[in-house]
Amino acid sequence: MTPLPPGSTIGILGGGQLGRMLASAAAELGYHTHILAPDAESVAAQTASSFTRADYHSRIVLDEMAARCNVVTYEFENIAIEPVTYLSTRVPVHPAPQALAIAQDRASEKAFVDAIGGRTAPWRRVATLDELQAALTEIGAPAILKTLRLGYDGKGQVRIANAAEAAAAWDAIGQRPAILEGFVSFSHEFSIILARGHDGAMVSYPPPWNEHKDGILARSSLPAPAEIANQWGVAAALTGRIADQLGYVGVIACEFFATAEGPVFNEMAPRVHNSGHWTIEGAVASQFENHIRAICGLPLGDPSRLSDARMLNLIGDDINDAEKYRAMPGTKVHLYGKKETRPGRKMGHVTFVQPISAARRPAAE
Ligand code: AMP
């Protein structure tokens, strides 16, 4: 495709921190951004060119968005599929709604990855307590019960230590359609962040070691330990196959468990990802820049790592430590502009980079 010229407008569905950082990257590339989100507080709107506060389902609003934008993307995967599909009939939407539909449903996601030769934990779809009990007999315990839809940051999932806990677990997830997944014994968790362009070109970032606390990403560190680095090739190849199969345009993130048998696919996000925030300071072109480049038809940017990097999420009251981090050498603090601090809410992040040592710095600096 002919690259969108500077001055074009990128529409973003969703008003959170990912949209905020996408809008900043778009501005650096000379583009305008327009945010559509229903929330009173849209932290993405603070860095975007314009903002419509409205429900995603209004056809009038969607028509207006299609008319003012040259391309539309989204920054969270739990958006309803209908408005995205509707928009795609009026304006190019990337990633395509099909990727969103697969990522929104854990069973479709796992079946899709199984079908293209990826390794997943053993899993079964369960719609009733009887089916859960049967699946537990087949897969064995320990296992994890995850709602089919609308799960994120460890929400909508519960561990089952033994068969006697089945009924309580079924109640705990609200008796909703779910999948039961065998418990994976892993040494580390990591993610592959890959950008794919209109022409099928792909770049992927070195994978960070991701550490979670209470189901929420706490830290991403690079370089990753050997257990992850050794699995980079296989995991990146699978992520590339996923992107190719979907005709994907933009940044996709796949999360993996590093196991003795190789990488086990956990889940995908059809968007930029928290475990890629380190790329703002730590890579030549950030994940946000590469998403914008991909959807606008520009050649993809260089994903090479510039420095050792560690990204720490500031969750809830962690934001009170922002001053402390800001005073440290080699740190970059990002605050998301959220008014209200709540437990479990992502308020910002800090990236620790490894500055060039004084010994290696030219005397003139
Ligand atoms: P998810 O929402 O699927 O990303 O799961 C949140 C976290 O729960 C993951 O990052 C893992 O730490 C853990 N987890 C999820 N699925 C499994 C599994 N099948 N085996 C072991 N741990 C898991």
Boltz pocket constraint, residues with backbone or C-beta under 6 A from the ligand:
constraints:
  - pocket:
      binder: B
      contacts: [[A, 121], [A, 144], [A, 151], [A, 152], [A, 153], [A, 154], [A, 155], [A, 157], [A, 181], [A, 182], [A, 183], [A, 184], [A, 185], [A, 189], [A, 212], [A, 215], [A, 255], [A, 266], [A, 267]]
      max_distance: 6.0
